[in-house]
Amino acid sequence: MRPSSALLVGIVRLLVGAYPRWIGTEPTAAQRIYFANHSSHVDTLAIWSALPPELRRHTHPVAAKDYWGGSALRRYIALKGLHAVLIERVRDGRSGDPLEPLRQVLADGESLIIFPEGTRGTEALPGPFKAGLYHLAARFPDVELVPVYLENLYRAMPKGSVIPVPFTCTVRFGAPLLRQVDEPKDAFLSRAREAVVALA
């Protein structure tokens, strides 16, 4: 592990804990998409830190370029510490496919951490999921889809805060989402969200 990565893990453990709990699954080298609820800027760091070191090397968090690329420090943390994939958020009038960098990572055999809500929420449970997870799952059917629930991070670092409030946070990894043949997009996204909710 790079020194910068080890330092990030140490800071996250000190501030919020980010203790892993594997429920119905185990940490393995299988290629995966970890998908989770999103309530704070610490979410990405928490999930990545909760993974064993050998999995971190092959797991890339997906992060918004406008935030994580917004300063030299955040860009360094994202790219050098987390090996993150920075994507453009979809905005009116902007062309391009924000999923293309994610497809490339999966095509290379690596794993991803994504937040299907697309933006941070303010509640304990996630909001509706956007379609990105569905499209990635359809394109890469052999990749395991692992739901993750971040407990207490919406309290530890609520939207708008800068310094985390002392809360012990748990990262719960659930059993891989089973695929259903010809499942409609909305049904898939609803089922994926419920898999995260079930870990709450």
N, C-alpha and C positions, 0 to 999 in steps of 0.2 A: 504494500500500500504506500502511495506517495505520502511524504510528510504533511502536505497540505490536506490530504484526505483524512489522515489520522487525527489531525488537529480539529477538523470539522466534526468528526465523530465524537471526540472528547468534549467539545463545546456543547453539542446537542445533548449528549448524555447528562452533562452537568446541569443544563438549563431546564430540560423538559423530560429527561429520562429516555423516552422513545424505546421502551422495553418491548421486545417482540413476543408475541404469543401465536403459535402455529396451531390452528384449529382445523382439523380435517385435512391437513396437508403438512408437508415437511419442506425445509429448504433443500432444493436439489439443483442440479446443473441444467435442468430442462429449460428450454427457451420459453419465456413467459411474458405476458403483459400483465403487470400489476395495476389494478385500477381502484381508485380510492375516493372517498369524500374529500372535499377541499374547503378549508375554513381559515387558513393562515399561511403566511409566507414561510413558516417553519415546516409545513407539510412535506415538501420535497426532501428536505434534510432529514426529517424524522424517518420516513420510509427507507430511504437509502441507508441511513445509519443502522436501522434495525436488521438489515440483511447481513449475513456472514461475509467476512472480507473477500472470500473467493468468489461470491456472487456479485459483489459490488463492482468488480473489475469488468463484468460483462452486462451490467444493468445501467441503463441510461435514463435518468429522469427527463421528462419533457417539460420545458419551462418557457414562459412567455418572454420573447426577445425584448419587448419594450420595457419590462421590469428588470430581468436578470442581465440584460445587456445595457442597462441605463447608466451604469457607472463602472469605473475600472475595477473596483473591489468586487461588486456583484458579478461582473463578467468573469473575473478570475476565479471566484468561488464556483460558479456554474461550470465553466469549461475545464479548469485545471483540477478543482477539487472533486466535483460531482460527475464529470464527463457527460454533462447534460446536453440535450439537443434543444437548441433555441429555435422557436418557431414564431412566425408572425401571427398575431391574432387576426381573425377575419374582421375586416371593417368595410363599411360601405365604399364601393368604388375601387377596392383594391383587388387586383388580379393575382393569380397564382394559387397553388394548392398547398395549404399548410401541412397536409398529411404526407407529402412527398418525402421530406427528411426522415419521417418515422418509418415509412415503407423501406427506405434504404437501410436503416438500422436493422429492421427485422430481416430483410433479405441477406444481410451480412451474418445472420445467426445470433444476434445480440438480443437482449431483453429490454423492455421499456417499463417506466413508471408513468402512468397518465392519470389525469383528473377529468373524468368525462363530463362534469358539470360545466367545464370551460372557464369558470371564474369562481372566486371564493364566495362561500355562503356565510351566513351568520348563525346558523342553527346547528344542533347536534346531528341532525339527519341530512343527507344530501338532497339537493334539488333534482329536477329532471336532468337526465343525461342527454348530451348532444350526440350526433350521429357518428362522430369519429371512431369510437370504439367498435361500432357495428361494421364500418367499412374496413377497418384493420383486421377484425376477426374474420370477415368474409374473404379477404385477400390472403390471409395466412391461417388456414384452418388447423394446421398442426401445432400452432403456438398455444400453450396453456393460458387460460384467462383466470387470473387469481384475484378475487375481491379482497380489498383491504379496508379496514375501518380504523380511523385515527380517533382515539378516545381522548377527550379533554383538550385537544389543541385549540378548539374554538374558544375555550376559556383561557388557556395559557397565553395565547397571542391573538386576541380578537381583531377583527378588521379595523384598521386605523391605528393600532398600537405599534409601538416601536420596540419596547422592552418586554420580554416574556414575563408573565405573572407566574409565580411558583406553583405549578401543578404537576403531578406525576402523570405522564402520558403513556398510553399503551398503544402499540401498533399490532392490530389483530389481522392475521393472514387466514383467509378461509379456504375451503375446498375449491378446486378449479370449477368454473362454470361449465356445465355439460352442454354441448351443442345440440340443437334440434334441427333436423333437416327442413329446409325451406321456411324457416321461422321468419315472419315479417319483422321489419326493422323496429317498429314501435314495441312489439312484444318482446323482442330481444333486449332492447334498452331498458324496458320496465323490469324484466327479470334480472338483468345485471344490477340495476339499482337495488332491487330487493335483496340480492345476495350480499351487498354491502350493508344494508339496513339490518339484516339478520345477525350481523356481527356486533351490532351496537349494544 
